[in-house]
Amino acid sequence: MKSKKLFALLMSSVMVIGAVTACDKPGADPTVSTDETTESSEQTTEPTVTETTAAPADIDGYKERTVAEVKDEDDGKIMIYGHNSEFVGLAEKYAGVTANDYDFIEISNNDGSYTEKLDAVLSDGNEAPDIFTCDEAYARKYLASDNTIAINDLGIDYSELTNMFDYTLRFASDDDSVIKGLAWKACPCGVFYERSLAEQYLGTSDPNEIAASFATWDAVLASARTVNTASEGSVKLMSGYTETYRAYLSTRETGWIMDGSLNIDPQIESFFDYAKTLYEEDLTFRAEQWTDSWENSMSDRTVISYWGSLQFAKYELGLNPGEGTAVNPTAGDWGVTTAPVSYYSGGSWVMASKYCDKKATSADIVRAVCINEDNLKDMVNNGEFVNSVKLMTAAAADDKFALEWLGGQNPYPVLLDSALHAGAVMTGPDDDAFNNAFNSVVGPYCEGSFESIKEAEEALEDQLSEKGLLEE
């Protein structure tokens, strides 16, 4: 499909609001609806859909294999592996499969158990899955390998994917630009900020106006200094330097490995400097992401901003976690604005293994969960940011998506803009391991354990070599 045809489709989607019936389910917001066309909320920033940001910008940019005519090679159950049960739940709901139709292996990867199991079964095919899911941290390991097959080999044509965000397809492509997996949701990120604190220390709580405080990395630094001075250190713009970590690295122009050797992109060195400035000027509480101190500050009105996706805001930040889970007492006093750069964090991809002998059933399930527009509309209704430019453009233009737990703001214009501009071309198979190793030396560098950035980079290289991630 040529880009002009695709662009026309995307532009027409701005004017079309999909009909979505609100469902009274845990986690669903009763205000969510797309049953009529309305003006976008004045609180939010309108994203601009252009030919260069629409996804995919040109489907011909991907290498398409011959689209196979598929069938199931046996009449047994389909084998599905998952790092959680989300995909299987969606398959039951939208593809109509039941426990009588599949065998499901669920293994958390908190300690690496899931990837160890996958590596074992994919090495010889014994008990290997037909299809399996992976989250962003390690999905590329399989998508870029010979252990997975192209979606064309499942009978899925690229013309079925023209509404998907480009970064989700780039991420799921191998080195030859062959698409090997699909995502049913996207996880673009923004800056979630506590309105009352922003009003007190930055002079505004309006999402459009507060955007200037986060427009560039220099602006973020200036805002951090303003807040620190005005509050005499009792309130910080961010809990720690790691809050900006994923966003900062998204601006790299080169990956971790080039020609088999460790590559230090200029942005890596810039982040060393940026983190050290925050540390030395005492502009954060020096709390790392995912630690107790970082989490505790989410509700004690001492930290203005947390950076992440809609899923992060709902569940990790606790603004609307759903039935049976404690809600952040500050819910409703938050808004979302744009980060200095467009980026994503998180997400899940489904792919078929090279041992898949249930290709027809696999294709039916993948289509039902990742492609079927009616099913994706239902997911939007239940609070998901789905992998559809058309549907999310419609949601961004509908003020009925204003969320009470975000102070009545529709978050989709901000997040849509981020999703349209996010890139994934620098993502490698072992990026999560490289990122974690890098993060582990940034803190000691800030604390003075290394005398120079060069010394910290040498420690990083040593650590990666010990883990077998660099060629000898």
MITI-841818 format. One line per 4 residues: number of its first residue (from 1); their letters; for each residue z, x, y of C-alpha. Coordinates in pm, 1 decimal. Layout:
N
NUM) A) Z/X/Y  ...
//
This chain:
472
1) MKSK) 0.0/0.0/0.0  -102.0/145.3/335.8  156.3/192.7/608.9  -11.3/-54.2/847.2
5) KLFA) 20.1/-332.9/593.2  381.4/-240.9/528.6  458.3/-223.2/898.8  323.2/-572.2/947.5
9) LLMS) 547.6/-693.7/667.6  854.2/-533.5/822.6  782.4/-661.0/1169.0  736.2/-1012.2/1037.7
13) SVMV) 1073.8/-985.4/865.5  1241.9/-956.4/1203.6  1138.1/-1315.4/1267.2  1227.9/-1451.8/926.1
17) IGAV) 1583.1/-1530.4/829.2  1634.1/-1570.8/456.5  1814.9/-1882.0/343.5  2142.5/-1774.5/184.7
21) TACD) 2400.5/-2022.2/67.5  2760.0/-1920.1/132.5  2964.8/-1879.9/-182.7  3338.1/-1928.0/-195.9
25) KPGA) 3417.1/-1613.8/-393.7  3675.0/-1338.7/-356.9  3554.8/-1086.1/-102.5  3294.3/-1319.9/46.4
29) DPTV) 3315.4/-1391.4/418.7  3286.0/-1766.7/484.5  3098.0/-1699.3/808.1  2812.5/-1524.0/627.6
33) STDE) 2490.0/-1721.7/633.6  2120.9/-1673.7/699.8  2004.8/-2031.6/695.7  1864.4/-2037.6/1046.7
37) TTES) 1724.4/-1804.9/1310.1  1962.0/-1711.2/1588.6  1992.3/-1455.0/1862.2  2166.4/-1128.3/1781.4
41) SEQT) 2522.5/-1096.2/1902.3  2545.0/-941.3/2245.7  2819.8/-716.4/2113.2  2589.1/-514.2/1894.6
45) TEPT) 2307.0/-271.1/1949.9  1960.5/-390.0/1845.8  1786.7/-140.4/1614.3  1420.7/-73.8/1670.1
49) VTET) 1198.9/-111.9/1364.8  906.0/128.1/1398.9  632.3/247.4/1171.3  793.9/589.5/1146.4
53) TAAP) 1134.6/457.9/1043.8  1037.1/168.3/819.6  1098.9/239.7/454.6  907.0/369.0/280.7
57) ADID) 693.0/482.6/576.6  393.5/525.1/349.5  430.5/435.6/-15.9  141.1/672.7/-84.0
61) GYKE) 383.8/953.6/0.0  522.3/915.7/-351.9  336.5/1024.9/-660.8  263.3/716.8/-866.4
65) RTVA) 205.9/748.9/-1237.2  7.1/500.8/-1440.7  209.8/180.5/-1451.4  286.7/122.7/-1816.8
69) EVKD) 256.9/-198.5/-2010.5  598.2/-210.3/-2171.9  765.8/-377.2/-2466.2  1089.5/-340.4/-2657.4
73) EDDG) 1048.9/-117.2/-2958.4  1331.3/-284.9/-3149.8  1516.5/-614.8/-3143.9  1864.2/-467.1/-3115.2
77) KIMI) 2096.1/-463.7/-2817.5  2019.3/-267.2/-2505.6  2256.8/24.0/-2448.7  2391.7/53.5/-2092.3
81) YGHN) 2618.9/325.3/-1954.6  2804.2/292.6/-1625.6  3055.5/478.6/-1409.0  3200.2/133.9/-1336.1
85) SEFV) 3124.4/-223.6/-1438.6  2947.9/-334.7/-1120.1  2591.7/-308.8/-1249.8  2665.4/-488.6/-1576.4
89) GLAE) 2833.0/-768.4/-1381.5  2521.9/-803.2/-1166.7  2300.0/-795.3/-1475.1  2496.5/-1080.8/-1627.7
93) KYAG) 2482.7/-1281.8/-1307.0  2120.1/-1225.1/-1210.9  1935.7/-1127.7/-1531.3  2119.0/-1374.5/-1753.1
97) VTAN) 2221.8/-1116.8/-2012.4  2547.2/-1160.6/-2203.6  2771.5/-938.2/-2408.3  2564.0/-1042.5/-2709.1
101) DYDF) 2260.6/-873.4/-2552.2  2400.3/-531.2/-2466.9  2642.1/-258.8/-2563.0  2819.4/-118.4/-2259.0
105) IEIS) 2994.1/215.8/-2223.9  3204.0/247.6/-1908.9  3360.9/582.6/-1822.0  3512.9/680.2/-1488.0
109) NNDG) 3394.4/1014.8/-1357.0  3712.7/1100.3/-1170.2  3766.7/1398.8/-1400.0  3403.5/1455.1/-1491.4
113) SYTE) 3429.5/1258.2/-1815.2  3126.9/1040.0/-1745.8  2885.9/1323.0/-1673.7  3018.3/1514.1/-1975.8
117) KLDA) 2946.3/1212.2/-2194.9  2599.9/1167.9/-2045.1  2517.5/1535.2/-2091.1  2622.0/1514.7/-2455.2
121) VLSD) 2426.7/1203.5/-2549.9  2120.5/1302.2/-2348.9  2108.0/1638.9/-2521.4  2023.9/1491.3/-2863.1
125) GNEA) 1968.7/1118.9/-2811.3  2256.4/1015.5/-3035.5  2407.6/699.2/-2879.1  2207.3/765.5/-2562.6
129) PDIF) 2172.9/478.7/-2313.8  1853.8/291.5/-2243.7  1957.5/259.6/-1880.3  2255.5/400.3/-1694.7
133) TCDE) 2403.8/415.2/-1346.4  2535.2/706.2/-1143.3  2692.1/722.0/-803.2  2559.1/939.8/-524.4
137) AYAR) 2777.7/1238.9/-606.1  2596.6/1323.1/-929.1  2296.9/1090.0/-956.1  2051.6/1358.4/-846.1
141) KYLA) 2147.8/1569.6/-1145.7  1977.1/1314.3/-1369.4  1711.9/1178.0/-1136.0  1568.8/1526.0/-1088.3
145) SDNT) 1578.8/1611.6/-1459.0  1360.1/1545.6/-1761.0  1633.5/1323.6/-1905.9  1510.8/1024.9/-1704.5
149) IAIN) 1171.4/857.4/-1686.6  968.0/729.7/-1394.1  1012.6/368.5/-1295.1  636.1/334.6/-1350.7
153) DLGI) 711.4/402.3/-1718.6  921.1/83.9/-1712.8  619.4/-107.4/-1586.0  748.3/-124.7/-1228.7
157) DYSE) 480.3/-71.2/-964.3  550.7/99.1/-634.4  413.1/-208.8/-458.0  733.4/-386.0/-567.3
161) LTNM) 944.3/-140.7/-364.2  797.2/-173.1/-17.3  1109.4/-335.7/126.6  1346.6/-63.1/12.1
165) FDYT) 1501.3/189.6/249.5  1315.6/515.3/230.2  1622.6/734.2/184.9  1713.8/550.5/-136.2
169) LRFA) 1369.7/628.6/-278.8  1361.2/988.2/-153.9  1699.4/1042.1/-312.4  1573.2/900.1/-642.2
173) SDDD) 1254.9/1108.4/-653.8  1205.8/1425.3/-852.9  1050.3/1745.8/-720.2  703.7/1595.7/-769.5
177) SVIK) 792.7/1287.3/-559.3  796.5/1060.2/-863.4  1048.7/776.1/-819.9  1288.5/766.1/-1115.2
181) GLAW) 1566.4/528.8/-1014.0  1647.6/234.4/-789.4  1947.2/128.4/-582.4  2042.4/-233.8/-525.0
185) KACP) 2251.9/-159.0/-219.4  2250.4/94.6/59.0  2547.8/270.1/218.6  2450.9/366.0/575.3
189) CGVF) 2739.8/479.0/789.2  2878.7/418.0/1133.6  3196.5/491.6/1326.8  3465.7/228.0/1272.3
193) YERS) 3710.8/235.2/1560.9  4029.9/52.6/1651.3  3952.3/-152.9/1958.4  4293.4/-160.6/2126.3
197) LAEQ) 4329.3/217.9/2104.4  3975.3/271.6/2228.5  4040.8/44.6/2526.4  4361.9/230.2/2609.8
201) YLGT) 4236.5/587.8/2575.3  3857.7/571.8/2614.5  3837.5/288.2/2865.8  3641.3/35.3/2661.8
205) SDPN) 3644.5/-150.4/2331.6  3286.8/-277.4/2353.5  3062.9/-140.0/2073.1  2771.1/-75.6/2308.7
209) EIAA) 2983.6/105.5/2565.0  3196.9/299.3/2319.7  2877.5/438.9/2164.6  2862.9/693.1/2447.6
213) SFAT) 3189.0/845.0/2323.5  3021.7/923.8/1989.6  2660.9/976.2/2101.7  2649.8/1352.3/2039.5
217) WDAV) 2875.4/1611.7/1881.5  2965.4/1735.6/2229.0  3053.0/1378.2/2327.0  3278.2/1345.1/2020.1
221) LASA) 3453.8/1668.1/2113.9  3499.8/1552.2/2473.8  3636.2/1217.4/2354.6  3878.9/1391.6/2120.9
225) RTVN) 4009.7/1598.6/2410.7  4041.7/1291.6/2633.4  4242.3/1100.7/2373.6  4463.0/1397.2/2290.6
229) TASE) 4547.3/1462.7/2654.7  4599.6/1099.4/2751.0  4828.9/1030.9/2454.7  5008.5/1366.6/2476.1
233) GSVK) 4905.6/1429.5/2118.7  5048.8/1110.5/1971.5  4703.2/958.2/1910.2  4392.1/1136.2/1787.5
237) LMSG) 4026.8/1039.8/1786.8  4004.1/1141.1/1419.7  4257.2/1217.9/1151.2  4094.0/1547.0/1055.8
241) YTET) 3776.7/1752.7/1082.8  3659.8/1630.9/741.6  3595.4/1289.0/897.7  3273.8/1429.7/1044.8
245) YRAY) 3180.4/1639.4/744.1  2917.1/1420.1/579.7  2761.3/1319.4/910.2  2737.9/1676.1/1033.1
249) LSTR) 2569.8/1812.2/721.5  2310.8/1534.6/728.5  2132.1/1717.9/1010.7  2049.3/2020.3/795.1
253) ETGW) 1684.0/2111.7/773.0  1715.1/2311.3/451.5  1909.8/2264.6/129.7  2175.5/2477.6/-37.5
257) IMDG) 1927.5/2662.3/-256.2  1605.8/2831.4/-152.3  1403.8/3045.5/-393.1  1695.7/3043.8/-635.3
261) SLNI) 1945.4/3186.2/-385.9  2222.8/3039.3/-173.2  2088.3/2924.5/161.3  2311.2/2888.4/466.7
265) DPQI) 2145.4/2642.9/702.9  2230.8/2695.0/1072.9  2413.4/2361.5/1067.8  2655.1/2504.8/811.6
269) ESFF) 2761.8/2773.3/1056.6  2775.5/2516.0/1335.8  3017.7/2307.8/1132.2  3244.1/2608.6/1080.7
273) DYAK) 3260.7/2645.5/1459.0  3304.3/2273.5/1519.3  3585.1/2237.6/1267.9  3764.9/2541.0/1406.4
277) TLYE) 3746.5/2403.6/1760.9  3907.8/2080.1/1646.3  4172.5/2279.6/1461.9  4256.5/2533.1/1731.3
281) EDLT) 4273.4/2273.7/2008.7  4492.0/2050.2/1791.6  4252.4/1759.6/1837.4  4325.5/1599.9/1498.2
285) FRAE) 4624.1/1556.2/1269.3  4454.4/1804.2/1031.0  4454.6/1545.2/754.9  4175.6/1578.7/500.5
289) QWTD) 3983.7/1275.6/378.6  4128.6/1094.8/76.1  4477.3/1241.5/124.1  4786.5/1024.2/173.1
293) SWEN) 4833.1/1134.3/533.1  4471.4/1048.5/613.1  4509.9/705.5/455.2  4848.3/632.0/613.8
297) SMSD) 4703.3/671.8/962.7  4459.5/387.1/900.7  4720.2/127.8/988.7  4980.0/294.8/1211.1
301) RTVI) 4771.6/291.6/1531.1  4760.1/668.6/1570.0  4393.2/733.4/1482.3  4106.7/570.7/1670.7
305) SYWG) 3812.5/624.9/1436.0  3718.8/644.4/1070.8  3361.1/716.5/966.5  3182.4/555.2/674.2
309) SLQF) 2987.7/264.5/525.3  3055.6/-108.5/522.5  3201.2/-71.8/172.6  3431.3/200.2/302.8
313) AKYE) 3550.7/-19.8/588.3  3615.5/-320.6/367.4  3795.4/-148.7/85.1  3911.2/203.2/174.9
317) LGLN) 3998.7/120.4/534.2  4131.2/-206.4/396.2  3989.0/-438.1/658.4  3871.6/-703.0/411.4
321) PGEG) 3940.9/-587.1/55.5  3944.7/-931.3/-98.8  4180.5/-1146.2/-296.4  4479.9/-974.5/-453.5
325) TAVN) 4458.5/-658.2/-243.0  4661.1/-579.6/66.9  4471.7/-605.8/393.0  4519.6/-349.3/667.1
329) PTAG) 4753.3/-516.7/920.7  4522.9/-396.9/1199.2  4222.3/-587.0/1054.9  4043.6/-777.3/1330.6
333) DWGV) 4119.3/-504.9/1584.0  3827.7/-289.3/1469.3  3463.6/-250.5/1568.1  3174.9/-32.8/1460.7
337) TTAP) 2941.4/183.0/1664.8  2677.7/445.4/1601.9  2759.7/797.7/1486.4  2596.8/1102.6/1648.8
341) VSYY) 2346.7/1111.5/1360.5  2218.5/864.9/1104.3  2356.4/924.9/757.2  2471.3/757.5/437.8
345) SGGS) 2765.2/811.4/207.3  2792.0/664.6/-139.8  2577.6/426.0/-337.3  2471.9/377.8/-698.3
349) WVMA) 2136.5/423.6/-868.7  2017.6/285.1/-1201.3  1773.1/484.4/-1413.0  1623.3/480.1/-1761.3
353) SKYC) 1682.5/763.7/-2003.0  1403.3/940.3/-2186.5  1534.3/776.1/-2503.9  1487.9/421.4/-2371.4
357) DKKA) 1330.8/202.3/-2640.6  1408.4/-126.2/-2464.6  1172.3/-80.1/-2172.2  1079.3/-445.1/-2126.4
361) TSAD) 1441.1/-560.9/-2121.3  1537.8/-266.3/-1900.7  1264.4/-355.3/-1652.6  1373.3/-719.5/-1645.4
365) IVRA) 1731.6/-618.7/-1566.7  1636.1/-362.8/-1303.1  1404.5/-611.3/-1131.1  1671.6/-881.4/-1133.3
369) VCIN) 1936.8/-656.8/-979.3  1736.0/-429.2/-749.8  1415.3/-611.9/-654.5  1443.5/-990.5/-680.0
373) EDNL) 1473.1/-1118.2/-323.6  1669.6/-1431.9/-403.1  1928.6/-1227.6/-588.8  1951.0/-974.0/-307.7
377) KDMV) 2001.5/-1260.3/-60.2  2294.5/-1374.6/-267.9  2440.8/-1024.5/-252.9  2403.0/-1021.8/125.7
381) NNGE) 2590.7/-1349.6/134.3  2871.5/-1184.6/-58.5  2906.8/-901.7/190.7  2672.9/-634.2/52.4
385) FVNS) 2439.1/-418.6/255.9  2145.7/-449.9/16.3  1851.3/-217.4/-30.5  1604.1/-436.5/157.5
389) VKLM) 1476.7/-367.1/507.4  1354.2/-724.9/534.0  1683.9/-890.0/444.6  1902.0/-653.4/647.0
393) TAAA) 1674.6/-689.7/949.8  1721.5/-1064.9/918.7  2098.7/-1029.4/884.8  2111.5/-800.5/1189.9
397) ADDK) 1942.2/-1070.9/1396.6  2182.2/-1346.1/1289.1  2511.2/-1374.1/1474.1  2650.1/-1582.7/1188.8
401) FALE) 2713.1/-1246.8/1025.1  2981.8/-1178.8/1284.6  3286.4/-1070.7/1083.7  3635.0/-1177.6/1179.0
405) WLGG) 3782.6/-856.5/1039.8  3554.8/-664.1/1278.3  3668.4/-855.8/1581.7  3376.9/-1096.7/1559.1
409) QNPY) 3111.3/-824.0/1552.5  2798.0/-827.6/1338.4  2790.7/-474.3/1192.8  2435.6/-492.2/1062.4
413) PVLL) 2242.6/-381.5/1374.4  2439.2/-55.5/1381.8  2418.2/2.6/1007.1  2054.4/-102.9/981.7
417) DSAL) 1956.8/155.2/1241.5  2144.3/421.3/1045.8  1979.7/319.3/717.9  1632.8/327.3/870.3
421) HAGA) 1679.9/680.6/1001.2  1890.3/835.9/724.5  1727.2/1115.0/527.0  1775.9/1245.1/174.6
425) VMTG) 1525.1/1525.6/149.3  1790.6/1798.9/149.4  1979.7/1656.3/-146.6  1975.7/1872.4/-459.1
429) PDDD) 2095.2/1811.3/-817.4  2422.6/1999.8/-763.1  2487.0/1906.4/-400.3  2824.6/1749.4/-466.2
433) AFNN) 2953.9/2072.5/-620.4  2809.4/2277.6/-334.2  2955.1/2043.2/-72.5  3300.0/2051.1/-230.5
437) AFNS) 3294.4/2429.9/-253.9  3187.1/2454.9/109.4  3458.2/2217.4/221.7  3716.7/2423.2/32.4
441) VVGP) 3649.7/2730.8/248.6  3623.0/2553.1/585.3  3995.8/2475.4/595.2  4105.1/2835.8/524.5
445) YCEG) 3856.0/2956.2/783.9  4009.2/2726.0/1045.8  4355.4/2849.5/951.2  4253.6/3213.7/993.4
449) SFES) 4234.4/3318.0/628.3  3886.2/3455.3/694.9  3819.2/3679.8/991.7  3463.1/3558.4/1038.9
453) IKEA) 3217.5/3291.3/931.3  3033.6/3558.8/733.3  3349.2/3632.7/534.3  3397.3/3260.3/464.4
457) EEAL) 3035.8/3233.8/349.6  3086.1/3527.7/114.4  3388.4/3351.3/-34.0  3173.3/3041.1/-76.8
461) EDQL) 2907.1/3240.9/-259.2  3167.3/3399.9/-486.1  3310.5/3060.1/-572.8  2967.7/2915.0/-652.1
465) SEKG) 2880.4/3216.2/-865.3  3203.2/3176.2/-1064.6  3109.6/2813.8/-1131.4  2766.8/2917.6/-1255.1
469) LLEE) 2585.1/2735.9/-974.6  2390.7/3041.2/-855.6  2135.2/3243.2/-1042.5  2241.7/3590.1/-1149.3
//
